[in-house]
């Protein structure tokens, strides 16, 4: 070895974390299932390494094994986990307690379920200080306020006295980050830390983690199924599939020339990493007829205090959707998207304005007339895991609308169910199973079949792909495009995923606090938004920029 190379090796920073040939098994009765197999990687100080892959690929299990949070029936079968050179893979949970919070911290996925609802925010931040530091009550309270300030919470003294339910999702996630950085750990494990957040809040949270990484030199293990986020934020990628690492490397290099077929397919399926192509969309045959017309619609809700002004969920919103096209409603939580969908479906009535579906004003209907009108407009919910009756077979789930609206013989109903199952590429042999026996993508196909069996003109898709992995999401989106082309369907697509909106939509409305701040065809809106809020939303879309990633890797400095 040359002297220069020897000096380079000598001066290279020691990895904060190193996994060597780690395999993990789960036991069920007398059977053992290996869910992670011979995984090896390392993370240097100040580096961000992303574990990406579909649900069940082993990425979260790998992350949990590092901090000793595997389920009771899970254990590390072989391999080693080195933290700053010390093997902690066989440490007891009690011994690992000395590391949790001080050397390794976790930012969990769901900020709502991760905080104790009966303790104040300040008490929960202070808890990690109590466990690992000898501090006076005064110093601890001061440190709590300092941490809440550091993570960007307004009025930190007041926030410290509040309970989690009094904070927004983004605020709760900032509290979890404050807990994670309280003792300046060497490693932060961020497990889907922004998946429950709107796109602008997501960007702020990830920017904050990045600032803290640079300030403290903390290594970050970023677990995500969002390839665009990983591409934008990580220095290196590890692609997981069925418990194995398909490939790993510098982010820019993996994105530029992925070696495995699986990785190439993942990148192809990710909307933010794939250029929009007009051929992916159905195009109506010169139709100018509107399937949906929303005209000056407003909706208010009482806040329970008669002296307080009513909450304005929708304020004079107007748009129309050409038959056979897809119109998307985008905006953050509380912007009015779902309220507008509920009005169109007749679940609520507007305080003003008109809502025409196939030429009929839904707002004027009630009773049987409204029930019959719903045959023309059907809803597909966000979560395929919660929207299907777990006690019914899939056949019964799909058949039920026919029983509610038509007098058909058993044979006729069976024919219709089989035809629509075939239409959504759901194998007939699955129809006698129950929802828990299906994957997420199969369940969403069932939800589509149930909505389509009445032959509606309009489908309202309320975050209908957001709960799905990227590959399954791509399959459902392709199915929706094909159904639109074959059946002339009109879609109202509600989503906070702007990359997907750009892929599937013909036109878009942007809602902000109940007002429509932008409206137009998708290309014009994305290339030249007229409102500052829309520009901010678009700037927050995670996406792959080869130059950005290459510059990030080239200028990497370890603090």
Buried (B, 14 or more C-beta within 10 A) or exposed (E): EEEEEEEEEEEEEEBBBBBBEBBBBBEEEEEEEBBBBBBBBBBBBBBBBBBBBBEBBBBBBBBBBBBBBBEEEBBBBEBBBBBBEEEBBEBEEEEBBEBBBBBBBBBBBBBEEBBEEEEBBBBBBBBBBEEBBEBEEEEBBEBBBEBBBBBBBEEBEBBBEBBBEEBBBBBBBBBBBBBBBBBEBBBBBBBBBBBBBBBBBBBBBBEBBEEBBEEBBBBBBBBBBBBBBBBBBBBBBBBBBBBBBBBBBBBBBBBEEBBBEBBEBBBEBBBBBBEBEEEEBBEBEEBEEBBBBBBEBBBBEEEEEEEEEEEBBBBBBBBBBBBBBBBBBBBBBBBBBBBBBBBBBBEBBBBBBBBBBBEBBBBEBEEEEBEEBBBBBBBBBBBBBEBBEEEBBBBBBBBBBBEEBEEBEEEEBBEBBBEBBEBBBBEEEBBEBBBEEBBBBBBBBBBBBBBBBBEBBBBBBBBBBBBBBBBBBBBBBBBBBBBBBEBBBBBBBBBBBBBBBBBBBBBBBBBBBBBBBBBBEBBBBBEEBEBEBBEBBBEBBBBBEEEEBBEBBEEEEEE
